[in-house]
Amino acid sequence: MNESLSFLTENLGEFFKYTGIANVTFGHIVMICVGLIFITLAIVKEWEPMLLVPIGFGILIGNIPFFSGLQVGIYEEGSVLNILYSGVRNGWYPPLIFLGIGAMTDFSSLVSNPKLLLIGAAAQLGIFGAYMLSLLLGFAPNEAASIGIIGGADGPTAIFLASRLAPDILGAVAISAYSYMALVPLIQPPIMKLFTTRKERLIRMKPPRAVSQTEKILFPIVGFLLTCFIVPSGLPLLGMLFFGNLLKESGVTRRLAETARGPMIDIVTILIGVTVGASTQATTFLVSESVKIFAIGAFSFIIATAAGVLFVKVLNLFLKKGNKINPLIGNAGVSAVPDSARVSQIIGQQYDPSNHLLMHAMGPNVAGVIGSAVAAGILLGFLS
């Protein structure tokens, strides 16, 4: 009897050693709370639910404590999560996301008013400003570049660059980039109002001209050749972006375009969200570097937004009265498509309910997608 009781006690003790209760730390509890916050914001506030729900639940998955050696953790070689995370770590998922973005994006507003491309370029100042700040704070050049790209508000580009230049901080960079993408409606409006006057917010822009089907087909081909001849290192992202757009606009590959912008991008978004979230394992994620990355990422995003708005104000000095641009669309120079363009529309209608800025804001918004990929290519080119 005593031997049986001893055997049972020993087995229960061994079982308890493998439970999450026995291995939990304060860090795990903190990260689980963060995951729950992400899920709450996605469901209650409807802030980027397609991203925050997978990432939030991924954080929960990544922070269930376990006994080392069970081959279930995302950083344990050969585990299922580790294999799925290969798409992030090796940069496979971001080009597929860009293919889907290209297949769902209408570049007409940019084609009809090419000077809006300059706003998307101006917003990339946030990336290079954060790069310089990261260097001053002691980060290595490769890490600084990966942190700076957060300012583009482009999660796939941030993952792609960090996976190539600084895989050790990939999790923190990815979570920061996607967090600030989701917080666009919260962060951008105060900056837009701070740097504009009431008179500027009431500017009405000319309706965009009609863009022919030929122009729509030529744009992805010409755009690809121009950008990739200048920045070949951006080929995986830019190539897939413009290819996806050609599938959409050619008129003869509708099934492929629908697959790219529908089931494929949905599957990859699920995988990238869950695995990025799971990579925030408390034992490797909760370090002082992660806090610095979040802070610099916020600075980068604020500078990018302000740069876009201020650039429009400067550009207006050289434009005739009837051709002036409403600086409220300057925020859309970051590549959070289409959320930053929607913010332009919402803020604009607070001051003039009949002023529709969404179509105009989509120009710098899609330019920001191209701009962030070009910026990533530039950084990758001289740092890899």
Secondary structure, 3 states (H helix, E strand, C coil): CHHHHHHHHHHHHHHHHCCHHHHCCHHHHHHHHHHHHHHHHHHHHCCCHHHHHHHHHHHHHHCCCCCCCCCCCCCCCCCHHHHHHHHHHCCCHHHHHHHHHHHHCCCHHHHHCCCHHHHHHHCCHHHHHHHHHHHHCCCCHHHHHHHHHHHHCCHHHHHHHHHHHCHHHHHHHHHHHHHHHHCHHHHHHHHHHHCCCHHHHCCCCCCCCCCCHHHHHHHHHHHHHHHHHHCHHHHHHHHHHHHHHHHHHCCCCHHHHHHHHHHHHHHHHHHHHHHHHHCCCHHHHCCHHHHHHHHHHHHHHHHHHHHHHHHHHHHHCCCCHHHCCCHHHHHHHCCCCCHHHHHHHHHHHHHCCCCCCHHHHHHHHHHHHHHHHHHHHHHHHHHC
